[in-house]
Amino acid sequence: MSQRSDESDASAPVRPARRGFLPIVTNWFDRLFIGIYLFVALELLWMRFLEQSIPLAVCHVLAIALAALIVWKG
């Protein structure tokens, strides 16, 4: 019986571990959540400190680019 379970394990495809720049093991949904969380935090900080001198649209572009980078490469 143990021989049969060994055969089924051997036929299962093995995916290599994904290596990104985040220091934790994540799947795509985790990286999406982190990107959205950072988007909101960046927007709030921008509105508090930089909105008077730099428009919020610049922050939107930067935050979307950061979220896309985290989801894609994180």
PDB file with SEQRES, HELIX, SHEET and CRYST1 records, atoms N, CA, C and O in Angstrom:
SEQRES   1 A   74  MET SER GLN ARG SER ASP GLU SER ASP ALA SER ALA PRO          
SEQRES   2 A   74  VAL ARG PRO ALA ARG ARG GLY PHE LEU PRO ILE VAL THR          
SEQRES   3 A   74  ASN TRP PHE ASP ARG LEU PHE ILE GLY ILE TYR LEU PHE          
SEQRES   4 A   74  VAL ALA LEU GLU LEU LEU TRP MET ARG PHE LEU GLU GLN          
SEQRES   5 A   74  SER ILE PRO LEU ALA VAL CYS HIS VAL LEU ALA ILE ALA          
SEQRES   6 A   74  LEU ALA ALA LEU ILE VAL TRP LYS GLY                          
HELIX    1 AA1 SER A    2  SER A   11  1                                  10    
HELIX    2 AA2 TRP A   28  PHE A   49  1                                  22    
HELIX    3 AA3 LEU A   56  LYS A   73  1                                  18    
CRYST1    1.000    1.000    1.000  90.00  90.00  90.00 P 1           1          
ATOM      1  N   MET A   1       0.817  -1.188   0.000  1.00  0.00           N  
ATOM      2  CA  MET A   1       0.000   0.000   0.000  1.00  0.00           C  
ATOM      3  C   MET A   1       0.868   1.262   0.000  1.00  0.00           C  
ATOM      4  O   MET A   1       0.510   2.250  -0.641  1.00  0.00           O  
ATOM      5  N   SER A   2       1.987   1.244   0.700  1.00  0.00           N  
ATOM      6  CA  SER A   2       2.866   2.408   0.713  1.00  0.00           C  
ATOM      7  C   SER A   2       3.474   2.647  -0.659  1.00  0.00           C  
ATOM      8  O   SER A   2       3.774   3.784  -1.023  1.00  0.00           O  
ATOM      9  N   GLN A   3       3.654   1.572  -1.422  1.00  0.00           N  
ATOM     10  CA  GLN A   3       4.207   1.721  -2.765  1.00  0.00           C  
ATOM     11  C   GLN A   3       3.229   2.494  -3.650  1.00  0.00           C  
ATOM     12  O   GLN A   3       3.653   3.309  -4.469  1.00  0.00           O  
ATOM     13  N   ARG A   4       1.950   2.254  -3.497  1.00  0.00           N  
ATOM     14  CA  ARG A   4       0.947   2.944  -4.298  1.00  0.00           C  
ATOM     15  C   ARG A   4       0.915   4.439  -3.991  1.00  0.00           C  
ATOM     16  O   ARG A   4       0.809   5.248  -4.913  1.00  0.00           O  
ATOM     17  N   SER A   5       1.003   4.821  -2.722  1.00  0.00           N  
ATOM     18  CA  SER A   5       0.990   6.239  -2.381  1.00  0.00           C  
ATOM     19  C   SER A   5       2.259   6.937  -2.881  1.00  0.00           C  
ATOM     20  O   SER A   5       2.217   8.118  -3.227  1.00  0.00           O  
ATOM     21  N   ASP A   6       3.378   6.220  -2.920  1.00  0.00           N  
ATOM     22  CA  ASP A   6       4.601   6.800  -3.455  1.00  0.00           C  
ATOM     23  C   ASP A   6       4.470   7.085  -4.939  1.00  0.00           C  
ATOM     24  O   ASP A   6       4.985   8.091  -5.426  1.00  0.00           O  
ATOM     25  N   GLU A   7       3.787   6.213  -5.657  1.00  0.00           N  
ATOM     26  CA  GLU A   7       3.598   6.409  -7.095  1.00  0.00           C  
ATOM     27  C   GLU A   7       2.711   7.614  -7.363  1.00  0.00           C  
ATOM     28  O   GLU A   7       2.981   8.376  -8.292  1.00  0.00           O  
ATOM     29  N   SER A   8       1.667   7.806  -6.580  1.00  0.00           N  
ATOM     30  CA  SER A   8       0.775   8.941  -6.810  1.00  0.00           C  
ATOM     31  C   SER A   8       1.473  10.252  -6.483  1.00  0.00           C  
ATOM     32  O   SER A   8       1.206  11.264  -7.131  1.00  0.00           O  
ATOM     33  N   ASP A   9       2.358  10.261  -5.499  1.00  0.00           N  
ATOM     34  CA  ASP A   9       3.110  11.467  -5.177  1.00  0.00           C  
ATOM     35  C   ASP A   9       4.119  11.800  -6.274  1.00  0.00           C  
ATOM     36  O   ASP A   9       4.371  12.971  -6.558  1.00  0.00           O  
ATOM     37  N   ALA A  10       4.683  10.784  -6.876  1.00  0.00           N  
ATOM     38  CA  ALA A  10       5.694  11.000  -7.905  1.00  0.00           C  
ATOM     39  C   ALA A  10       5.086  11.563  -9.181  1.00  0.00           C  
ATOM     40  O   ALA A  10       5.765  12.277  -9.920  1.00  0.00           O  
ATOM     41  N   SER A  11       3.826  11.259  -9.455  1.00  0.00           N  
ATOM     42  CA  SER A  11       3.220  11.735 -10.694  1.00  0.00           C  
ATOM     43  C   SER A  11       2.666  13.158 -10.569  1.00  0.00           C  
ATOM     44  O   SER A  11       2.352  13.780 -11.584  1.00  0.00           O  
ATOM     45  N   ALA A  12       2.541  13.680  -9.363  1.00  0.00           N  
ATOM     46  CA  ALA A  12       2.019  15.036  -9.171  1.00  0.00           C  
ATOM     47  C   ALA A  12       3.058  16.047  -9.645  1.00  0.00           C  
ATOM     48  O   ALA A  12       4.241  15.908  -9.334  1.00  0.00           O  
ATOM     49  N   PRO A  13       2.627  17.069 -10.397  1.00  0.00           N  
ATOM     50  CA  PRO A  13       3.589  18.084 -10.859  1.00  0.00           C  
ATOM     51  C   PRO A  13       4.126  18.890  -9.676  1.00  0.00           C  
ATOM     52  O   PRO A  13       3.383  19.257  -8.765  1.00  0.00           O  
ATOM     53  N   VAL A  14       5.403  19.150  -9.712  1.00  0.00           N  
ATOM     54  CA  VAL A  14       6.052  19.900  -8.640  1.00  0.00           C  
ATOM     55  C   VAL A  14       6.374  21.285  -9.164  1.00  0.00           C  
ATOM     56  O   VAL A  14       7.066  21.437 -10.171  1.00  0.00           O  
ATOM     57  N   ARG A  15       5.866  22.296  -8.470  1.00  0.00           N  
ATOM     58  CA  ARG A  15       6.141  23.671  -8.850  1.00  0.00           C  
ATOM     59  C   ARG A  15       7.340  24.182  -8.070  1.00  0.00           C  
ATOM     60  O   ARG A  15       7.435  23.958  -6.864  1.00  0.00           O  
ATOM     61  N   PRO A  16       8.254  24.864  -8.741  1.00  0.00           N  
ATOM     62  CA  PRO A  16       9.374  25.439  -7.997  1.00  0.00           C  
ATOM     63  C   PRO A  16       8.877  26.581  -7.111  1.00  0.00           C  
ATOM     64  O   PRO A  16       7.906  27.261  -7.446  1.00  0.00           O  
ATOM     65  N   ALA A  17       9.536  26.780  -6.005  1.00  0.00           N  
ATOM     66  CA  ALA A  17       9.145  27.857  -5.088  1.00  0.00           C  
ATOM     67  C   ALA A  17       9.366  29.205  -5.763  1.00  0.00           C  
ATOM     68  O   ALA A  17      10.407  29.444  -6.374  1.00  0.00           O  
ATOM     69  N   ARG A  18       8.392  30.061  -5.648  1.00  0.00           N  
ATOM     70  CA  ARG A  18       8.472  31.378  -6.250  1.00  0.00           C  
ATOM     71  C   ARG A  18       9.332  32.280  -5.377  1.00  0.00           C  
ATOM     72  O   ARG A  18       9.155  32.316  -4.159  1.00  0.00           O  
ATOM     73  N   ARG A  19      10.258  33.004  -5.986  1.00  0.00           N  
ATOM     74  CA  ARG A  19      11.133  33.890  -5.236  1.00  0.00           C  
ATOM     75  C   ARG A  19      10.863  35.322  -5.668  1.00  0.00           C  
ATOM     76  O   ARG A  19      11.036  35.666  -6.837  1.00  0.00           O  
ATOM     77  N   GLY A  20      10.441  36.153  -4.729  1.00  0.00           N  
ATOM     78  CA  GLY A  20      10.208  37.558  -4.994  1.00  0.00           C  
ATOM     79  C   GLY A  20      10.965  38.403  -3.998  1.00  0.00           C  
ATOM     80  O   GLY A  20      11.768  37.887  -3.221  1.00  0.00           O  
ATOM     81  N   PHE A  21      10.714  39.701  -4.017  1.00  0.00           N  
ATOM     82  CA  PHE A  21      11.437  40.584  -3.113  1.00  0.00           C  
ATOM     83  C   PHE A  21      10.760  40.725  -1.750  1.00  0.00           C  
ATOM     84  O   PHE A  21      11.357  41.280  -0.828  1.00  0.00           O  
ATOM     85  N   LEU A  22       9.524  40.233  -1.602  1.00  0.00           N  
ATOM     86  CA  LEU A  22       8.872  40.277  -0.302  1.00  0.00           C  
ATOM     87  C   LEU A  22       9.498  39.220   0.610  1.00  0.00           C  
ATOM     88  O   LEU A  22       9.801  38.114   0.163  1.00  0.00           O  
ATOM     89  N   PRO A  23       9.689  39.557   1.876  1.00  0.00           N  
ATOM     90  CA  PRO A  23      10.372  38.608   2.780  1.00  0.00           C  
ATOM     91  C   PRO A  23       9.471  37.515   3.329  1.00  0.00           C  
ATOM     92  O   PRO A  23       9.865  36.813   4.260  1.00  0.00           O  
ATOM     93  N   ILE A  24       8.267  37.349   2.779  1.00  0.00           N  
ATOM     94  CA  ILE A  24       7.337  36.326   3.241  1.00  0.00           C  
ATOM     95  C   ILE A  24       6.853  35.511   2.055  1.00  0.00           C  
ATOM     96  O   ILE A  24       6.933  35.956   0.910  1.00  0.00           O  
ATOM     97  N   VAL A  25       6.356  34.324   2.332  1.00  0.00           N  
ATOM     98  CA  VAL A  25       5.795  33.483   1.282  1.00  0.00           C  
ATOM     99  C   VAL A  25       4.376  33.967   1.005  1.00  0.00           C  
ATOM    100  O   VAL A  25       3.556  34.047   1.920  1.00  0.00           O  
ATOM    101  N   THR A  26       4.084  34.292  -0.257  1.00  0.00           N  
ATOM    102  CA  THR A  26       2.784  34.845  -0.608  1.00  0.00           C  
ATOM    103  C   THR A  26       2.240  34.186  -1.867  1.00  0.00           C  
ATOM    104  O   THR A  26       2.987  33.632  -2.674  1.00  0.00           O  
ATOM    105  N   ASN A  27       0.920  34.258  -2.015  1.00  0.00           N  
ATOM    106  CA  ASN A  27       0.302  33.901  -3.284  1.00  0.00           C  
ATOM    107  C   ASN A  27      -0.174  35.207  -3.927  1.00  0.00           C  
ATOM    108  O   ASN A  27       0.055  36.285  -3.378  1.00  0.00           O  
ATOM    109  N   TRP A  28      -0.826  35.118  -5.069  1.00  0.00           N  
ATOM    110  CA  TRP A  28      -1.198  36.346  -5.784  1.00  0.00           C  
ATOM    111  C   TRP A  28      -2.202  37.174  -4.983  1.00  0.00           C  
ATOM    112  O   TRP A  28      -2.169  38.403  -5.039  1.00  0.00           O  
ATOM    113  N   PHE A  29      -3.092  36.516  -4.238  1.00  0.00           N  
ATOM    114  CA  PHE A  29      -4.082  37.268  -3.472  1.00  0.00           C  
ATOM    115  C   PHE A  29      -3.428  38.016  -2.319  1.00  0.00           C  
ATOM    116  O   PHE A  29      -3.822  39.141  -2.014  1.00  0.00           O  
ATOM    117  N   ASP A  30      -2.440  37.413  -1.677  1.00  0.00           N  
ATOM    118  CA  ASP A  30      -1.713  38.101  -0.607  1.00  0.00           C  
ATOM    119  C   ASP A  30      -1.010  39.342  -1.143  1.00  0.00           C  
ATOM    120  O   ASP A  30      -1.047  40.404  -0.522  1.00  0.00           O  
ATOM    121  N   ARG A  31      -0.374  39.199  -2.293  1.00  0.00           N  
ATOM    122  CA  ARG A  31       0.319  40.347  -2.886  1.00  0.00           C  
ATOM    123  C   ARG A  31      -0.661  41.429  -3.320  1.00  0.00           C  
ATOM    124  O   ARG A  31      -0.357  42.616  -3.208  1.00  0.00           O  
ATOM    125  N   LEU A  32      -1.834  41.036  -3.814  1.00  0.00           N  
ATOM    126  CA  LEU A  32      -2.863  42.014  -4.169  1.00  0.00           C  
ATOM    127  C   LEU A  32      -3.333  42.760  -2.933  1.00  0.00           C  
ATOM    128  O   LEU A  32      -3.493  43.980  -2.975  1.00  0.00           O  
ATOM    129  N   PHE A  33      -3.556  42.052  -1.834  1.00  0.00           N  
ATOM    130  CA  PHE A  33      -3.981  42.687  -0.590  1.00  0.00           C  
ATOM    131  C   PHE A  33      -2.920  43.665  -0.083  1.00  0.00           C  
ATOM    132  O   PHE A  33      -3.252  44.769   0.349  1.00  0.00           O  
ATOM    133  N   ILE A  34      -1.659  43.269  -0.133  1.00  0.00           N  
ATOM    134  CA  ILE A  34      -0.581  44.164   0.285  1.00  0.00           C  
ATOM    135  C   ILE A  34      -0.543  45.402  -0.607  1.00  0.00           C  
ATOM    136  O   ILE A  34      -0.347  46.514  -0.116  1.00  0.00           O  
ATOM    137  N   GLY A  35      -0.727  45.217  -1.905  1.00  0.00           N  
ATOM    138  CA  GLY A  35      -0.735  46.351  -2.827  1.00  0.00           C  
ATOM    139  C   GLY A  35      -1.872  47.319  -2.553  1.00  0.00           C  
ATOM    140  O   GLY A  35      -1.675  48.534  -2.598  1.00  0.00           O  
ATOM    141  N   ILE A  36      -3.058  46.800  -2.270  1.00  0.00           N  
ATOM    142  CA  ILE A  36      -4.201  47.661  -1.966  1.00  0.00           C  
ATOM    143  C   ILE A  36      -3.987  48.387  -0.643  1.00  0.00           C  
ATOM    144  O   ILE A  36      -4.303  49.571  -0.519  1.00  0.00           O  
ATOM    145  N   TYR A  37      -3.451  47.677   0.342  1.00  0.00           N  
ATOM    146  CA  TYR A  37      -3.183  48.270   1.646  1.00  0.00           C  
ATOM    147  C   TYR A  37      -2.179  49.423   1.518  1.00  0.00           C  
ATOM    148  O   TYR A  37      -2.371  50.484   2.112  1.00  0.00           O  
ATOM    149  N   LEU A  38      -1.108  49.212   0.741  1.00  0.00           N  
ATOM    150  CA  LEU A  38      -0.129  50.273   0.520  1.00  0.00           C  
ATOM    151  C   LEU A  38      -0.708  51.420  -0.300  1.00  0.00           C  
ATOM    152  O   LEU A  38      -0.340  52.577  -0.096  1.00  0.00           O  
ATOM    153  N   PHE A  39      -1.614  51.107  -1.227  1.00  0.00           N  
ATOM    154  CA  PHE A  39      -2.287  52.145  -2.012  1.00  0.00           C  
ATOM    155  C   PHE A  39      -3.029  53.105  -1.090  1.00  0.00           C  
ATOM    156  O   PHE A  39      -2.904  54.323  -1.218  1.00  0.00           O  
ATOM    157  N   VAL A  40      -3.801  52.551  -0.165  1.00  0.00           N  
ATOM    158  CA  VAL A  40      -4.587  53.382   0.765  1.00  0.00           C  
ATOM    159  C   VAL A  40      -3.658  54.184   1.680  1.00  0.00           C  
ATOM    160  O   VAL A  40      -3.882  55.374   1.904  1.00  0.00           O  
ATOM    161  N   ALA A  41      -2.622  53.535   2.207  1.00  0.00           N  
ATOM    162  CA  ALA A  41      -1.695  54.228   3.102  1.00  0.00           C  
ATOM    163  C   ALA A  41      -0.974  55.366   2.379  1.00  0.00           C  
ATOM    164  O   ALA A  41      -0.821  56.457   2.929  1.00  0.00           O  
ATOM    165  N   LEU A  42      -0.536  55.111   1.159  1.00  0.00           N  
ATOM    166  CA  LEU A  42       0.150  56.149   0.386  1.00  0.00           C  
ATOM    167  C   LEU A  42      -0.783  57.313   0.071  1.00  0.00           C  
ATOM    168  O   LEU A  42      -0.376  58.473   0.142  1.00  0.00           O  
ATOM    169  N   GLU A  43      -2.026  57.011  -0.274  1.00  0.00           N  
ATOM    170  CA  GLU A  43      -3.002  58.069  -0.545  1.00  0.00           C  
ATOM    171  C   GLU A  43      -3.214  58.951   0.684  1.00  0.00           C  
ATOM    172  O   GLU A  43      -3.228  60.177   0.577  1.00  0.00           O  
ATOM    173  N   LEU A  44      -3.378  58.331   1.844  1.00  0.00           N  
ATOM    174  CA  LEU A  44      -3.607  59.110   3.069  1.00  0.00           C  
ATOM    175  C   LEU A  44      -2.397  59.964   3.427  1.00  0.00           C  
ATOM    176  O   LEU A  44      -2.546  61.130   3.793  1.00  0.00           O  
ATOM    177  N   LEU A  45      -1.212  59.396   3.323  1.00  0.00           N  
ATOM    178  CA  LEU A  45      -0.011  60.180   3.605  1.00  0.00           C  
ATOM    179  C   LEU A  45       0.171  61.320   2.606  1.00  0.00           C  
ATOM    180  O   LEU A  45       0.581  62.421   2.974  1.00  0.00           O  
ATOM    181  N   TRP A  46      -0.138  61.046   1.346  1.00  0.00           N  
ATOM    182  CA  TRP A  46      -0.020  62.069   0.309  1.00  0.00           C  
ATOM    183  C   TRP A  46      -0.990  63.213   0.588  1.00  0.00           C  
ATOM    184  O   TRP A  46      -0.625  64.385   0.490  1.00  0.00           O  
ATOM    185  N   MET A  47      -2.233  62.864   0.939  1.00  0.00           N  
ATOM    186  CA  MET A  47      -3.226  63.917   1.211  1.00  0.00           C  
ATOM    187  C   MET A  47      -2.826  64.744   2.424  1.00  0.00           C  
ATOM    188  O   MET A  47      -3.124  65.938   2.478  1.00  0.00           O  
ATOM    189  N   ARG A  48      -2.171  64.147   3.379  1.00  0.00           N  
ATOM    190  CA  ARG A  48      -1.790  64.875   4.589  1.00  0.00           C  
ATOM    191  C   ARG A  48      -0.598  65.789   4.352  1.00  0.00           C  
ATOM    192  O   ARG A  48      -0.592  66.921   4.837  1.00  0.00           O  
ATOM    193  N   PHE A  49       0.419  65.326   3.613  1.00  0.00           N  
ATOM    194  CA  PHE A  49       1.674  66.058   3.540  1.00  0.00           C  
ATOM    195  C   PHE A  49       1.986  66.699   2.192  1.00  0.00           C  
ATOM    196  O   PHE A  49       2.674  67.720   2.160  1.00  0.00           O  
ATOM    197  N   LEU A  50       1.513  66.149   1.086  1.00  0.00           N  
ATOM    198  CA  LEU A  50       1.967  66.620  -0.220  1.00  0.00           C  
ATOM    199  C   LEU A  50       0.882  67.180  -1.128  1.00  0.00           C  
ATOM    200  O   LEU A  50       1.207  67.764  -2.162  1.00  0.00           O  
ATOM    201  N   GLU A  51      -0.364  67.029  -0.793  1.00  0.00           N  
ATOM    202  CA  GLU A  51      -1.430  67.411  -1.717  1.00  0.00           C  
ATOM    203  C   GLU A  51      -1.440  68.902  -2.032  1.00  0.00           C  
ATOM    204  O   GLU A  51      -1.866  69.298  -3.117  1.00  0.00           O  
ATOM    205  N   GLN A  52      -0.986  69.717  -1.118  1.00  0.00           N  
ATOM    206  CA  GLN A  52      -0.996  71.161  -1.373  1.00  0.00           C  
ATOM    207  C   GLN A  52       0.005  71.562  -2.452  1.00  0.00           C  
ATOM    208  O   GLN A  52      -0.180  72.583  -3.113  1.00  0.00           O  
ATOM    209  N   SER A  53       1.055  70.778  -2.637  1.00  0.00           N  
ATOM    210  CA  SER A  53       2.054  71.142  -3.627  1.00  0.00           C  
ATOM    211  C   SER A  53       2.041  70.241  -4.872  1.00  0.00           C  
ATOM    212  O   SER A  53       2.373  70.695  -5.967  1.00  0.00           O  
ATOM    213  N   ILE A  54       1.662  68.980  -4.708  1.00  0.00           N  
ATOM    214  CA  ILE A  54       1.649  68.042  -5.838  1.00  0.00           C  
ATOM    215  C   ILE A  54       0.256  67.427  -5.914  1.00  0.00           C  
ATOM    216  O   ILE A  54      -0.261  66.960  -4.899  1.00  0.00           O  
ATOM    217  N   PRO A  55      -0.372  67.415  -7.112  1.00  0.00           N  
ATOM    218  CA  PRO A  55      -1.741  66.904  -7.227  1.00  0.00           C  
ATOM    219  C   PRO A  55      -1.864  65.422  -6.836  1.00  0.00           C  
ATOM    220  O   PRO A  55      -0.906  64.655  -6.932  1.00  0.00           O  
ATOM    221  N   LEU A  56      -3.042  65.056  -6.403  1.00  0.00           N  
ATOM    222  CA  LEU A  56      -3.315  63.690  -5.966  1.00  0.00           C  
ATOM    223  C   LEU A  56      -3.247  62.705  -7.139  1.00  0.00           C  
ATOM    224  O   LEU A  56      -3.013  61.516  -6.924  1.00  0.00           O  
ATOM    225  N   ALA A  57      -3.446  63.174  -8.358  1.00  0.00           N  
ATOM    226  CA  ALA A  57      -3.369  62.297  -9.521  1.00  0.00           C  
ATOM    227  C   ALA A  57      -1.975  61.680  -9.666  1.00  0.00           C  
ATOM    228  O   ALA A  57      -1.847  60.549 -10.134  1.00  0.00           O  
ATOM    229  N   VAL A  58      -0.952  62.400  -9.277  1.00  0.00           N  
ATOM    230  CA  VAL A  58       0.409  61.864  -9.313  1.00  0.00           C  
ATOM    231  C   VAL A  58       0.520  60.688  -8.349  1.00  0.00           C  
ATOM    232  O   VAL A  58       1.161  59.683  -8.657  1.00  0.00           O  
ATOM    233  N   CYS A  59      -0.102  60.817  -7.190  1.00  0.00           N  
ATOM    234  CA  CYS A  59      -0.096  59.740  -6.208  1.00  0.00           C  
ATOM    235  C   CYS A  59      -0.844  58.522  -6.741  1.00  0.00           C  
ATOM    236  O   CYS A  59      -0.423  57.389  -6.505  1.00  0.00           O  
ATOM    237  N   HIS A  60      -1.945  58.738  -7.455  1.00  0.00           N  
ATOM    238  CA  HIS A  60      -2.690  57.622  -8.032  1.00  0.00           C  
ATOM    239  C   HIS A  60      -1.790  56.809  -8.968  1.00  0.00           C  
ATOM    240  O   HIS A  60      -1.763  55.581  -8.895  1.00  0.00           O  
ATOM    241  N   VAL A  61      -1.069  57.486  -9.828  1.00  0.00           N  
ATOM    242  CA  VAL A  61      -0.191  56.809 -10.786  1.00  0.00           C  
ATOM    243  C   VAL A  61       0.907  56.041 -10.051  1.00  0.00           C  
ATOM    244  O   VAL A  61       1.179  54.885 -10.375  1.00  0.00           O  
ATOM    245  N   LEU A  62       1.536  56.678  -9.066  1.00  0.00           N  
ATOM    246  CA  LEU A  62       2.599  56.013  -8.307  1.00  0.00           C  
ATOM    247  C   LEU A  62       2.069  54.823  -7.519  1.00  0.00           C  
ATOM    248  O   LEU A  62       2.712  53.775  -7.475  1.00  0.00           O  
ATOM    249  N   ALA A  63       0.907  54.971  -6.899  1.00  0.00           N  
ATOM    250  CA  ALA A  63       0.342  53.896  -6.091  1.00  0.00           C  
ATOM    251  C   ALA A  63      -0.074  52.707  -6.955  1.00  0.00           C  
ATOM    252  O   ALA A  63       0.119  51.561  -6.549  1.00  0.00           O  
ATOM    253  N   ILE A  64      -0.635  52.954  -8.124  1.00  0.00           N  
ATOM    254  CA  ILE A  64      -1.016  51.865  -9.024  1.00  0.00           C  
ATOM    255  C   ILE A  64       0.228  51.152  -9.547  1.00  0.00           C  
ATOM    256  O   ILE A  64       0.242  49.926  -9.656  1.00  0.00           O  
ATOM    257  N   ALA A  65       1.269  51.912  -9.870  1.00  0.00           N  
ATOM    258  CA  ALA A  65       2.512  51.303 -10.331  1.00  0.00           C  
ATOM    259  C   ALA A  65       3.147  50.456  -9.220  1.00  0.00           C  
ATOM    260  O   ALA A  65       3.654  49.366  -9.485  1.00  0.00           O  
ATOM    261  N   LEU A  66       3.119  50.945  -8.001  1.00  0.00           N  
ATOM    262  CA  LEU A  66       3.663  50.190  -6.874  1.00  0.00           C  
ATOM    263  C   LEU A  66       2.861  48.913  -6.633  1.00  0.00           C  
ATOM    264  O   LEU A  66       3.445  47.853  -6.406  1.00  0.00           O  
ATOM    265  N   ALA A  67       1.544  48.996  -6.679  1.00  0.00           N  
ATOM    266  CA  ALA A  67       0.696  47.812  -6.487  1.00  0.00           C  
ATOM    267  C   ALA A  67       0.927  46.793  -7.598  1.00  0.00           C  
ATOM    268  O   ALA A  67       0.997  45.594  -7.327  1.00  0.00           O  
ATOM    269  N   ALA A  68       1.046  47.247  -8.833  1.00  0.00           N  
ATOM    270  CA  ALA A  68       1.296  46.327  -9.945  1.00  0.00           C  
ATOM    271  C   ALA A  68       2.659  45.647  -9.794  1.00  0.00           C  
ATOM    272  O   ALA A  68       2.791  44.458 -10.085  1.00  0.00           O  
ATOM    273  N   LEU A  69       3.662  46.383  -9.348  1.00  0.00           N  
ATOM    274  CA  LEU A  69       4.984  45.809  -9.126  1.00  0.00           C  
ATOM    275  C   LEU A  69       4.946  44.746  -8.029  1.00  0.00           C  
ATOM    276  O   LEU A  69       5.575  43.695  -8.158  1.00  0.00           O  
ATOM    277  N   ILE A  70       4.220  45.017  -6.966  1.00  0.00           N  
ATOM    278  CA  ILE A  70       4.122  44.053  -5.870  1.00  0.00           C  
ATOM    279  C   ILE A  70       3.394  42.795  -6.316  1.00  0.00           C  
ATOM    280  O   ILE A  70       3.825  41.687  -5.996  1.00  0.00           O  
ATOM    281  N   VAL A  71       2.303  42.949  -7.045  1.00  0.00           N  
ATOM    282  CA  VAL A  71       1.556  41.775  -7.498  1.00  0.00           C  
ATOM    283  C   VAL A  71       2.371  40.970  -8.505  1.00  0.00           C  
ATOM    284  O   VAL A  71       2.343  39.740  -8.472  1.00  0.00           O  
ATOM    285  N   TRP A  72       3.084  41.632  -9.384  1.00  0.00           N  
ATOM    286  CA  TRP A  72       3.806  40.958 -10.448  1.00  0.00           C  
ATOM    287  C   TRP A  72       5.128  40.347  -9.966  1.00  0.00           C  
ATOM    288  O   TRP A  72       5.413  39.186 -10.261  1.00  0.00           O  
ATOM    289  N   LYS A  73       5.920  41.103  -9.241  1.00  0.00           N  
ATOM    290  CA  LYS A  73       7.269  40.663  -8.865  1.00  0.00           C  
ATOM    291  C   LYS A  73       7.423  40.315  -7.387  1.00  0.00           C  
ATOM    292  O   LYS A  73       8.415  39.698  -6.999  1.00  0.00           O  
ATOM    293  N   GLY A  74       6.445  40.707  -6.549  1.00  0.00           N  
ATOM    294  CA  GLY A  74       6.582  40.551  -5.100  1.00  0.00           C  
ATOM    295  C   GLY A  74       6.688  39.148  -4.692  1.00  0.00           C  
ATOM    296  O   GLY A  74       6.808  38.859  -3.502  1.00  0.00           O  
TER     297      GLY A  74                                                      
END                                                                             
